[in-house]
Amino acid sequence: MATQSQAVVALGGGHGLHASLSALRMLHDSLDVDTITAVVTVADNGGSSGRLRQEFGVLPPGDLRMALAALCGEDEWGRTWAELFQHRFGGHGEMEGHAIGNLVLVGLWELMGDHVRALDWAGTLLGARGRVLPMATTPMDITATVRPPGAAEGVTEVVRGQKAVATTPGEILSVALSPEEPAACVEAVQAIMEAEWVFLGPGSWFTSVIPHLMVPGLHQALTRTPANVVLLLNLTAQEGETSGYGPVDHLAALMQHAPDLDIHTVVADRGSVQDDVALAAAVRDVGAELLLADVAIAGEPHHDPAKLAETLRSLLSS
């Protein structure tokens, strides 16, 4: 039996958000979800996004582009636009490595002078099944306090920039944003407050997931929304950023940065959890319920959008 249509918000960035949005888009097509809003991290400073951010002073477009592509339909129009937006130039010139969608977004931003309005137009052009919004409308950097490998207790260093945070050797103790209190995207806050379900993760834990909770306006919305907040755990540790982390460590790191976050459900891949008893206990300790399901692509450390869609459908109808 089909569920009542509901408004959902998904927060994150990169490939993790692409997977969750692809799943939610399937639910939208089957009428289980009425409205999808993606809220995207905007702190990338590497690759094509970093180059465009530095040259034009705009938001890094890469994660926003990926979110738009994920929301494209499975018809010929949607597949073609998604493929075009994701296409990167080859060669060895100045265009090498730039994704076409990144350039389109920067062009729309220059033309319209409004990040949100331009993203809405891009979504219309692509026939996207939902809305894509930045978590804030000004570029920012992520900083991290890191304990270097082999360092004595209490010895730390601060690294700056998403790329550096994701690759610097050592243990990340905490992350912050620079500027420290960026203004949240107003439309993103409104979407969170009006949603029935909010999904956080999966994705690069310290550079794509936790940063949303560092934006004061989003933090306030996430802790006050009447929506059910669902945490989608990563399948594996990420080399450099979360080396050695298991599911319990991911949950603990999130709660360290947002102890007042009320989580309804934690979704984890059954095959990726080595100690389900320990994870269940940790989830109970934060007042949430654990949902173990088969959501991974067989033999790969990536979420399967179709499997994830079925899991989320059962959750939304419970």
N, C-alpha and C positions, 0 to 999 in steps of 0.2 A: 504494500500500500504506500502511495506517495506521501511524503511528509508535507506539512504546511510550509509554504515558501517562507524563507527567512533571509534576513540581511546578515551578511558575514563580513568580517574584516580580517585580512591576513597581513601580518607584519614580518619584515625580514629583509633579505637582500640576496642577490646572486642566484646560484643554482638551487639553493634550498627553497627560496621563495618561489622560484619558477616551478618547482615540483608541487608545492602546496596549491599554487594558483591553477596549475594544470588540472589538479584533482577537483578543485572547487568549480572550475569552468565546466567540467563534466557534469557536476551536480546541477549547475545552472542550466545546462542543456536538457537535463532530465527533469527539470522543474522542481528539484528539491531545494534549490537556493534561488532566491529572487534577485538579490543585490549583492555584488561582490565589490569590495573596495580593497585595494592593495596600498599599504603604507610602507614606503621604501626607504632604507638607509641611504643617506647622501653624504658619506664621508670618504668615498674612494679617492685615492690620489695616485693610482698607478695606471699604466697602460693608456689606451685611447681616452678613457674618462679623465685621467689625470692631466693628459696633454691639453685636452679641450678646456678643462676647468682652469688651468693655468693661463691659457691664451685668451680665453673669452670671459673669464670671471663668472662662469655659470655654475649651476649644480652639476656634479658629475653625472652624465646621462646613462652610464652603462647598466646599472641595476634597474633603473626606470625602464630602459629599453627592453630588458629581459622580462620584466613584469608585463609589459604591453604584449610582447610576443606570446607569453604563456596564455594570455586571455583571448588570443585569436581563435576563431572557430576552426572546425575540422573540414569545412567546405573548401573549395578551390581558392576562393578569395582569401580566406583566413590563412590557409597554408602558404600561399604565395607571399602575402605580406609579412608573415612571421619569418619566412626564410629570407626575404629581402632585408628586413630590419636587422636580422642577425648576421647577415653576410659581411665579412671583413675583406678589405682590399689587401691584395698581395703585393708583390713587387718589392722595390727597395727605395721608393721615393718618400716624399713627405706624407702621402696618404697611407702608407703601409701600416696595417694593423687597425686602422679606423673602421668601426662598424658603421654601415650606412644609417642604421637607426639612430646612432649617436649624432651624426651630422644633421639628420632631419630634425631631431629635437632641439639642437642648438640653433638651427635656422628658425624654427618656430618661436623659440624664446626671444631671439633677436627681433623677429617680425612683430611679435605681440607684446613683448615686454612684461610678460606675466607667465611664470612657470606653470601654475595650475591650469590656466586657460589653454596654454599650448599643449599640455599633456591631454586635456580633454579633447582637443582637436585631433591630436595624434590617435587617440583611442577611437574616435569617430572614423577617421581615415582607414584604420585597420579593421574596423568592425569588432572591436574588443568587446568581450562579454561582461566587462566591469570597468571600474574607474581606477586609475593609478595616480597616487599622490605621493609627494615627498614627505618625509617625517618633519622636515623644516624647510623653509624657503631660502635659506642662506647656506653657502658651503661651510663645512666645519672639518676639523681634524679630530681623530681619536688619539688619545694618549694612554699609555699603559705604564703602570708601575710593575717592574719585572725584577725577579731575583735571578741574577746571572747563574749559569751552570757552575756548581761547586762553590758558590759564594756562601759565606758564613751567615747565620741567622741575623736578620736585620739589615743586611747589605742589599741595597736595591739600586736600580737605575730607572729613569723615565725615558721611554721611547715615544716618538711622535709620528703619526701618519698611519693609515690603515695598512699599507704595505709593510711597514716596519713592524707594526704590532703583530701581524700575521706570521712574520718570518724570523723575528729576533729570538735567538736561543735563550732558554731559561723558562722560569715559571711566571706566568702572568698572575699577579696578586689582585689587581683591580684595574678598571679602565675608567676614563673620564672623557669629556668632550671639551674642545677648545673652539670657540668660546664656551665657557662653562654652562651658560644657561641660554641656549639658542631658543628663539621663539618657535613653538610648534606650528605646523601648518594648520590653520583654522579648520579647513574642511576635513582634515584627518581626525582632529579632535571630535568634531561633530559626528563623523561616521562611527567612531568608537562608542560614543555615548548613545547612538541610536541603534546599534547592532544587537542582534540576539546572541551571536557567537563571535568571539575574537580568537584568532589562531596566531600563536607566536612560535616562530621557528618552522622547520629546521633551518640550519645555515651556519656560517662561521660564527661561533658562539660569542666571541668578544668583539667582533668587528661588524657583524650584521644583525645579531639578535639582541644582545644586551644594550647596545646604544640607544634603542628606542626608549628604554627605561631611564636613560640619562637626560632626556629632553623633558624639562619640568612639566610642560603642558600635556605631553603624552603620558608621562608617569601619572599625573593626576587623573587623566581620563581613564587609564587602564586600571587604576585602583578604585575608581568610583563608578565605572560603567555597570549598569545592571546586566550586561551580557555575561554569558558563561565564557571564561577565559580558558583556552586549551593550549597546553604546551606540547609541541611536537618535537620529541627528542631526536638528536642526530643518531645515525647508525654507528658511527665510529668516531674515534678521536681524530683531530685534524693535526697533521704534522706541523710542529712549530707553535701553533696557537693553543691547542688543547692536548698536547702530547701526553699520553698516559691516562687520559680522562676516560672514565666509564660513565654510564647513565647517571649514577648517583652524584658523581662529581659535576656533571653538567647542571643538574638540578640545584646543587649546593651553590655553584657559582652564580646562577641566576638569582637565587634568593638572597645571596649576600648583597647584591646590588639593588634588590627590591624586596626587602623583607615584608613589606605591607601589601604585596601583590596577592590577591585571592585567586588561586588557581582551581578551576573546576575539575579538569581532567588532564592527566599526563598520558600521552600516547607514545608507546615505544614499540619497536620491532621485536617480535618474539625471538627471532633468531639472533639478534644482536645483544641480547641481555644475558650475561653470564650468571648473574645472581639475582633472580627475580624476587627472592625473599627480601634481600637487602633493599632492592629498589622499591618494592611494595611498602616496606617500613618507612623509607625516606619520603615517599609520596604521601603516606598517611600523616607523617609528621608536619607536613605543610597544609594539611586539611583537604587534600585532593584525592581523586580516585585514579587508579592505574588501569589503563586499557592496553593490554598486550595484543598485538595483531601482526599478521604477515603483511608488511608494507614495503618490503625491499625488492629490488630487481634481483632475481636469482643469480647468485654468484658475483654480484656487484655491490659496492658500498654506496648505492644511490636509492632513493625512494622511487617506487613504481607508482606513477600518478593514478593508474587504474585501480590498483590495490588500495592506495590511500583513499581514493574516492569512495570505495565500498566501505572502508572503515569509518570514514567521516559521515557517510550516509547513515550508518547504524547509530552513530553517536547523536546526530541531529534528530533522529527519530525516537531516541530513548526518552 
